[in-house]
Amino acid sequence: MKNEQKVAKTVRLGLKIFAALAVVVSATFGFAEKTTGENMAEAATDFLNALTPDQKKKASFSFQDPERIRWHFIPLQDKERNSTRKGLRLEEMNESQKKSALALLQVGTSKEGYNRARQIMGLESYLKESEKKSGAMVRNQEWYFVTVFGEPGNDKSWGWRFEGHHMSLNFTLEGTTVTSATPSFFGANPAEIKEGPKKGLRTIPETDLLARKLIASLSTEQKKEAGSEKHFDEIEQAKAIGKSFPKGITIEKLSEDQKALVKELISGYSLRFPKNLAEKELARLLGKDFSRLDFSFSQELAKTNQPITYRLQGPDLLIEFLNIQADGNGIPANHIHSSWRAANGDFGIRPSRK
C-alpha cells in the first residue's frame, strides 16, 4: 500500500503534464525563463569549456557521426574489463568537471527524473557489493559517460547523451529547440532492494506497479486480447528505430478507470523530463488521439514475483518494459528495463523500415 501511495504521489505532477500540452512560460522580474533547449545549450557549452583538450576530444563527436545512434544500456566492456563505451566518463573528470556534467544531466531531467537517474547510478555500488567477486561485469557508479554531438546552441543540429549501465538519455536539438528526447532508457537492478539499510527502495516504481495494477483490472476477455503467452523480446539497442510489434488491446476498449491508469503509466515515463519538454514530447509522440494507443503484456502469475513485460504503442509512441531477469542476489523478476521511444525513429530521424 505504501508503494502504491508513493507511486500515486510521484505521478501526480505527470498527470498535470498529460492534461495540458501547451507550454507554460513563467516570468521572473519581468524576464521570461530560459527554455529547456537554451539551458541545454548553455550547460553543454559550460561542460565542454571545462575540459582539457584531450578530454574534449573524447567527449566530442560530429553530429553526423554514426556513434550518435549507437545507444546502449549495458555496461560495455572488453575481456580485460575496460570500458568500450564512447564519451568521457565521470571517473575521468575532476570535481568541477563532474559538477558541470551533472548540471547537464539536471537540465535534461525533472527533479523526479534527476533523482531517479542518481539512484540508478547508485545501484552500481549496491550491485558491486551483492555480486562481490563472482560478478562478471564492472560495477562502478562513475562509469557514466557524457558525449556531445556537434556544436551546442548554434543554428545547426546538435545533440548530447548521458549514458551508462541502465541509463541512456539522448537529446537532439536545432539550435536551442529540442526536437527529440528519444531514446530514453531507465533500468533498475534490483527493482526493489530486499534487504539492508535501503530495504524497500524502488528506483522506478511507476513503470512497474502501475502496469501490474492495470493488468489486474483487465477482464478475462480484455486479457485475451492484450495478453501474450511469450514474453516480449529485449529492448533493441544501438539503432534509431526499434522492431515492429503486433498490437494488443486498443485504449478505446478500456473502461474510464482503466484509461486513467494508462494515463498515469504514461506520465510515469514522461515525468522524467522537465515539464515543458515532457509536454512537447507527449504532443509529438502521442498527439491528441489517446484512443489510438494500444496495450499488450505478458505475465507469469505462477512464478516468483510474477515476471512481466508490456508495451504501449501508438502512431509514434513506443513504451517498452521488461521485468523478467533476476537481480544481483538471484531473486527472480527483480530487474527492470524500461524505454520511452519514437516508434517511427529516435534521435529526430525517420529511417525507412525494412
N, C-alpha and C positions, 0 to 999 in steps of 0.2 A: 504493500500500500504506500509506504514511504517513497519507494522508487517511482511509482506512478504519479504521486503528488509532485515529486521533483521534476519529472518529465513535463507534467502539465504546466508547471510554473515556467519551465525553460522555454516551452514553445509558445507561451502567451504572446510574446513580442513577435514571434514569427507569424502568428495568425493576423496580427495587425498589418504586417507586411503583405500578406496574401490578399487582404481586403482592400488595400489601397495601392494601386500600381503607379500612381503619379508620384514623381519625386518631389519631396518637400525640401525646399531650400530655406533654411533659417538664417537669421541675421544677427550679428553681434556688433554693437556700436555702429550700426548703420552700414556695415560691410558684409556682403554675402560670404558664408563659409566656403572654403575650398571644396571642390568636388573630390570624390574618391580618386578619379584619374589624376587630378592635379596633385593630390597627396602622394600618389604612387610615383609620379614623375619626380617629385621633389625628394622622396625617400630613396628612390633608386639612384638618383644623381648623388645624393649625400653618401650613400653606401659606396659607390664606385670611387668617389673622390677620397674616401678614407683609406683606400687600398694602396699598397705598393704597386709599382709597375708589373712585377711578376704575379702578384695576386690578381691584379686586374685582368691579366691575360687568361688566367684560369676561370675567372668569373664571367668574362665577356665573350659573346658569340655574335655573329651577324644575324639579322632577323631571318635571313634565308637559309641559315644552316640547318641541315636535317636533324641536328640534335634537339631543336626546338620541340619536335613532336615525339621524341623518344622518352616518354614519361614512364616512370616505374614506381612501384610502391614496395618493392622487396629490397632487402639490404644488399645491394650489388657488391660483390667481392670476388676476387680471384682465389686460386687454390692456396696462395700464401696469406690469405685473409687481408689482402689490401683492397681498398675500395676501388671500384671501377666506374663509379658514378661521376659524371662531369659536373663542373662548377667548383666553387670554393666552399669548403665545409667550415662549420663553426670552429672546429678543433684547430684550424689553421689561422684563426684570427686572434688579435689581441682583444682586450676587454672593450675598448672603444669601438672597434670594428664589429664585434658581436652585437653591441648595442645598436649600431646602425642597421645590421642585418635583421635584428628582431623588430626594429622600428618599421622596416619594410613589411615584415610579416603582419605587424599590427594594422597597418593601413589597408591591408588586403583582407582583413577579417573583422568581424564584430567583436565585442567584448567576450561574448559567449564562444565565438569561433576561436579567438586567440587563446582563451583558457583551455579549450579542448586540444588545440594544437600543442600547447605546452605540456598538457597531461600525456598526450601521445608520445612526445619526446621523452618524458619522464618514465614512461613504462619500459624504456630500454634498460634502465638501471634495475627495474624490477625483474625483467627477463634475465638479465645477467646473473642476478642472484639465484633465480629459480632454476636456471639451466646449469649453472656452475660450469664445471669442466666438460660436461657432456655436450654442451651446446656447440653446434657446428657453425653458427653464424655469429658475427661480431655484434655485440650489443653495446652501443655507445650513443649516449644522448647528444653528443656533439657531432655525430655523423649525419648532419642535416646541411644541405647544400643550397647556396644561393647562386642563381645564374640569371644574367641579363642578356636579352637578345635585341640588338640594335641600340639606338641612342635614345635614352629616356626623354620624353617631353617634346621632341621635335615634331614637325607636321607629318612625318612618315610613320609607318607601322613599327612598333617595338613591343617587347613583352618581357616578362620575368617569371621565374619559377622558384619556389621554396619547396625542397623535396628531401625525403629520406625514408627510412622504414615506416610504412603505414601512413605516409602523408605525401601528397603531391598536389600542390596548388599552382595553377597555371593561369596567367592573365595575359591577354592580348589587348593592345591599345592602338588607337590612331591619335597621335599627339597626346592630349590629356583626356581622351574619351575612351573608356573601357568598352571594347567591342565583344569580349568573350571572357568568361571566368571558368571555362571548362577546358580540360577535365579537372574535376576537384575530387580528391580521394582522401577519406579519413578511415583509418583502421584502428583496432584496439586488441592487443593481446597482453593480458586477458581482457575479455569483455567486462567481466566483473572480478575484482580481486576477492578471493575467497578466504584469505587468512592474513594475519599480521596487523600492523597498526592502521593500514588503509583498507581493511576489510569492508566490503560493501561498495567500494568506489566503482562506479561505472563511468567510463570516459565519454562515450557517445550513446547514452541510453535511448534517446529519442528515435534513433534509427532502428532499434530492435524492439523495445517494449510496445511502442505504438502499433507496429506491424503485427505483433502477436495478438494484441487486443483486437485489431481489425479482423484478422483471420478467425479468431474465436467468435466474432459476431456474425460470420457468414452462415447462411442457411446451408442445408445439405445440397440443395440444387446450385446455390452460388459457388460452393466449394467444388462441385463437379466441373463447373465452367472455368473457374480460376485456378484450380489445383493441378499440379503436375506430379506424376509418380516418381520422376527423377529430379534430383537437384539440378539447378541451372549451372552452366559452366562458370568457371572462374572469370572474373573481370579481365578483359583483354587489355594488355598494356602496350606501350611503345608505338601506338598508332593514333591517327587523328580521327578514326571512325571505328566504332565497335561492330559487333555482329548484329545481324538481323534476327529478330525473335518472333516466335508465334505469339498471338495475342491471347489475353486472358479474358476476364470479365470487364465489360465497359462500365465506367463510373455511373452512367445514366441508369444502370440496373440496380444500383445500390440504394439503400434507404437513406433518409436525410442524416440520421445519426452516423451511418457508415461513411457517407460523403464527408461529414465533419471530421471523422478520423483520418480520412485520406488527406484532407487539407492540413491537419496537424502534422501528419507524417511528412508531407512535402515541406512544410515550414521548418521541420526539424533539420532538413538539409540546407534550405536557403538561409536560415538564420546564422550560418557560419560566416556569411559575408556582411559587410557594412550595409545598413538599412537601405540606402538609396541604390546601391549596387544589387542587393537582393531583389528589390522591386523591378529593376531593369532586367535582371536575369529571368525572373518569373514572366515578365511581359514578353521577352524574346523567345523563351523556350516553351512556355505554356500557353501564352496568348489568353484570349478571353473565353475560349470554349473549353471549360473544365470537363464537360461531359465526354469529350473525345479521348480522354485518358482511359487506359485500361490497367488492370491489376492482375498479376499472376504470382503464384507462390508454390513452394513445396515445403512440407514439414513432416518429420518423423516423430509422431506422438509417443511411440513406444520406447524411444531411446532416451538416454540421459540428456537432460537439458533441451530435448526436442530440437534437433538440428533443423535449420530453416534457411531457405533462400527466397527472395522475392524480386519482382520488377514492377516498376511503374513506368509506363511509356505513353507518349503522345506523339503528335506530328513532329516535334523536335526535342522533346524532353525524354531523357532516359535515366532512371534511377535504378541502380543495381545493388543488391545486398546479399551477402553470404555470411552465415554463422554456422559453419559445419566442421571447422577444424578444432582440434584440441589446443589448449593453452600450453604454456611452458611447463606446467606441472602435470600435463597429461589429462586434464579434465576435459571431457568431450564438449563440443559445441560451446566454446567459451573464447572465441577468436573471431572478431568481426572484420569484414571488408565491406566498405560502402562507397559508392561513387555517385556523383552528380555530373551528368554528361549531356552533350547535344547529340541527339540521335543521328542527325544528318552531317555531323562533322564538328569536332572540337577545334580549339585554337582559332575560331573565327573563320575556318575554311570549309569548303563544301566539296570534298573529293567525291568522285563517282563510285557507287557501289559496283562490285564485280559480281 
